[in-house]
Amino acid sequence: MTRTDPASPVPGDRVVVRFRKGAGAPGDWRRDPSATASDVTGVLVSAGDDIVVTRDGDEVTIPAALVLSVRTLSDRPLRNSDIRSLEIAAARGWPGTDFAVINGWCARAGGGFTRRANSATPVERGATLDATSVAALSEFFSAHDLATRCAVVERLIPSTHVDPDRFEIQAVAMARSTDALAASAMVDVAISPAPTPDWVRAYLDESGRSSTGDVATAVLTASVDGALAFFSVSDDQGLVAIGRGAVTSDEPFGGDAGSGRRWVGIACLWTAPRARGSGIGTRVVAEVLRWGRDQGADQAYLQVEADNVDAIRLYRRLGFTRHHTYGYVTLEPPSVP
């Protein structure tokens, strides 16, 4: 699919489809006879031979041969400050074992465990990837024997700074309120302030990440002025499901004041194969939302790889909507003359 956004849209996403006018094209809503192209904004239904979106309750079909681009939008209008609010809370909720704020970026190091804990994310207005910032970030990462990896967050970092084709991986931040989530599985969910060794092993096995238990535990139990909880469901064979909750605020690490919003980040979700489809995973999410609400969070977020379409569809069914996208890129430090 021709596109200009950093993450390919999936059915249910709100999109803008730019197309050439011609035989089979929808009508030009501007009714401009001199225009050679137009666009349709709506919710994506399908993207096969043709692009189908719903707009104002009607289905609109755009022949694939006429499509110039498909750009994914947030499910609701957002300000840059809304995106920054989530990114600050997320950085506080997963800060690695060492971090520093450098030229508007929160640079994190976590012994190489997880991409998120070993990368930089923009948390202040004016953060850029100019040579000065890249050099300063590279110094931090080099000191931790890590590559200089940055999360290029849509709208916070100009798209002209990094070609999306350079992204190693693309991700979607999804959000919903912490209002109660209905869950049919009637199981007990244990909540602990720290993960057990079995919990950590289950997460490592599911994620396919290689790490020592000590490094993983150090990253999983780190936060900046936040509250953490680890959720689990067990049966007579052992763990059945796990999840992690982190409640943090959007209070900046420095600079302008935040909105005072508290977010609960949901991560490390896993359900044992023998229990999938039983609703236990939904029960864990519901409990994280309930716990987060009790901790003062009115919004929840999670982060998912953009090509994990099944997971995105599942989270949509649980009430999460697309908030914004970002892509990771590894940068070479500027050469010294």
N, C-alpha and C positions, 0 to 999 in steps of 0.2 A: 504494500500500500504506500502510495506517495504520502509523505507526512512532513511536518515541520516541528512537531513537538518531541520532547525527549523520551516519551514512553508511548508505545502504540496503544490506541484506544481499544477498549473491549465493549461488547454490548452493555448498555446501561450508562455509559459515559456520556456526558454532555460535550458536544463537539461543534466545531465550525468546519463545514465542508466548502472549500473553494473550488469552483468548476468553470470550465469554458462554456459559453453559451453556444447552443447548437441543437440539432435534432435530438429530441429525447430529453433535453435539459429542463429542469423546473423553470417556472416563470421567474423573471427578474423582479424581485419585490420593489426595486427602486423604479421600475418601468422606464429605464434609460435606454433608448434604442441605440445609442452610440457605444454602450458598454460591451466589451468582449468577454467579460467574466463576471460572475456574481457569487454569492455564498448563501448557505443555509445553516442556521444554528438550530440544533435540536438534540434529541437523545438518540444515540446510535442503537439501531435495531440489529443490523447485520452488515458485514463488510465482505461479501463474496464477490460474485461477478459484478454486482452493482452495490452502491452504498445506499442503505435505507436508514432514514432517521424519522423520528416523530417530532412534529412541530405543531404546537397548539392543538394536539389531539389528532392530527392528520399525519398519515405516513407519506413521506416524500422520498422518491427514488431518483438517485443520480447515477447515470451510466458510468461504469468504471473508466471508460475511455475518455470521459470528459473531466475526471477528477484531477485537480491540480495539487491539492493538499488537504489533509485532514488534521486539524489541530484540536487537541484535547483541552477542555476547559475544566476548571473546578466545578463541582456539582452545584455550587452556589457562588454568587459573586464574593470575592475576597479582596481585602486590601493587603498591601505588602506587609503591614504591621500584623495582620492575622497569621501570615505565613511565618514571620519572624517569631511571633509568640510561641507557636508550636515548636519551631526549631530550637529556641532557647530552652524550653521545658524539656525537649528530647535530649539536648546536650547535657543538661543537668541530670537527667535520669539515666544516662549511659556515658559517663565521662572518662571511662578507662581508669587506670590507676594513677595517671598523672595528666595534668592538662595545663594549658596556658592560653590566655587570650592575646592574640597577636594580630595587630592591624585589622581588627574587627572580626577575626576568625577565632573560634574555639578549637585549638589543636589538642588532640587527645592521643595518648599512648597507653596501650594495655597489653604489653608483652606479645603483640602480634595476634591476640585472640579476638576475633571478629573484626570485620572491616570497619564497622561503626566506631569501635573503641580505639581505632588506630588511624584516624583520619581527622580532617578539619572541616568544620561547618560554619557558615557565616552567621554571626549572631548580633552584629551591629550594623547600623546604616553606614553605607560607604565602603563596605568590604568589597575588595576587587581582587583580581588575579594579576595585578601588574607585577613588574619585575621585582619591585621592592618587597611586596608582600610574599611572593613566591620564595624569594631569597630568605626572608625571615622565617617562614614556615619550614623551609628546607633545613634550616639550622636546628630547629626544634626536633624535627623527625630524625635527622642525622644523629643527634645526640642520643636518641633512643634506638638507633640502629634500625630505622624504619624508612620505607619509601615515603615520598611526599605525596600523600593521597588526599584529595579534597572532594567534598560533596558539593556539586554545582547545583544549587537550589534555584528552581525556576523563579524568575522575577527578582530575586535577591541578588543574583549574579547575572550580568548582561549576557545574553546568548552569544554575542559576538566574541566573548572571551574564550570560549571553548567550543569546538565543533562537537555536536552530540555523537558523531560517529566515533569519537575517541573514548566515549564512556565505556568503562569496563563492565559496568552493570547499571541498570536503570531501576529506580524504585518509586513507589507511590506511597505517600502518606495519606492515610484514611482516618476519618474522625466521625464521632457521633457524641451525643449527649450521654451523661451518666445516668439517665433515666432507666428505670428497671427494664431488664430484658427477660422476656418469658423464656423459660427453659423447662422442657418436659421431663428430663432425666432427674429422678429423685434420688440423688446420691449425696453423701457427705463430702464436702470439700474442706480439706485441712488447710490452715493458713499459718505460716511460720515466718519469723523475721529473717531467717537465713535458710539457704537450701541444704538439704541433706546430701551426703555423697551419692546416694542413689538418684536423687533429683538431678545432680550435675551430670552423672553418667548418662542418664536418659536424654538430657539435652545434647550432650556431645554426640551420642550415638545417632540421634535423629538428625542433627545438623550436619553430620559428617565432618565436623571440625576436629583437628588434632591439637590437643593441648593437654598440659598436665592439669590435674584437678585443682591444684593450688592456684595456678594462673587464672583458670576459668572462674573459680570461686571469687577471686579478688575482683575480677571485672564485673561479675554478676552482682556482687554486693556493694558496688560503689555507686554513690550518688552525691550530688552537691546540694546540701540543705534540703533533702527530700525524705520521704518515707518509702520504705520498700516492704514488699510482702511476697512470699513464695507460696503458690497454691498447688495442691496435689490431691489426686483421687487414687485410692488403692483398693485392690481386691485380694483374694487369697493367693494370687500369683505375683503380687507386687504392684508397682506403680501402673496406673491406667492412663492418667493424664496429668499434665503439669502446666503451669503458667507463671509469669512474673508480672507484678504490678509495681510501678514507680510513680509516686505523686510528687511533682515538682512544680514550681511556679515559673512564670515568664519574666521574673525579675532579672534584668540584664546583669551580666558580669561586670559591667561598667558602662558609663554613659547615661543615656536617657532612661527615665523611669518606665517600667512596664505597666501593663494594664492591671496587674494584681491577679490575673487569672491563674488558677491551679488546674493542671492537666494530670490525668492518669495515663501513663504509657503502658500498653499491654504488649508483652513480648514472650518469647520462649514457649509458645503454645505447642503442645504435642499431645496426641492421643495414641495409645497403643493400637496396633492393627486389629487386635481382637475386639476392641471396643468402638471402632469407628462406625459412624452411622447411628450410634445409640443416643446421641444428644449430650453425651458427657462433656465434650469439648465446649458446647454452648453453655452448659452449666458452669464451667470454669470461667468463661468470659463474663457471664452474668455475675459471678461472685467477685471478680476483679472490679467490675463496674460498681457493684454495691459497696465494696471496700473503699474504692476511690471516692465515691460520693460521701461516705462517712468521714473521709480525710479532707473534705472541702473542695474536691475537684468537681467542676460542672461539665467538663469536656474530657473525652477519652480519645486516644490516638493509637494507631499501630502502623507499622511500616512493612511493606511487602514488595518483593521483587516484581517488576512490571510485567514479566512474562509468565508469572504464576497466575494464569487466568482463573483456574479453579478456585484458588484461595481468594482472589478478588471477588468472585461471584459469591462465595460463601460469606465473606465479610459484608457484602452488600445485603445479603439476606438477614444479617444480624443488625442491620441499621447503619452500618458505616458507609460514608460517602467519600468520594475522591476529594482530598483537600489540596494537595499540590504534588509535584513530582521533583525528582532530583536524580542526578547521575554522578557516579564516582569516576574520577580521572586521576591518574598518577602523572605527576609533573616532574620534569627534570629541573634541577636548580640552575639558575642563570649562570652562564659562563663568566668567569672573572677575567677581565682584560689584562 
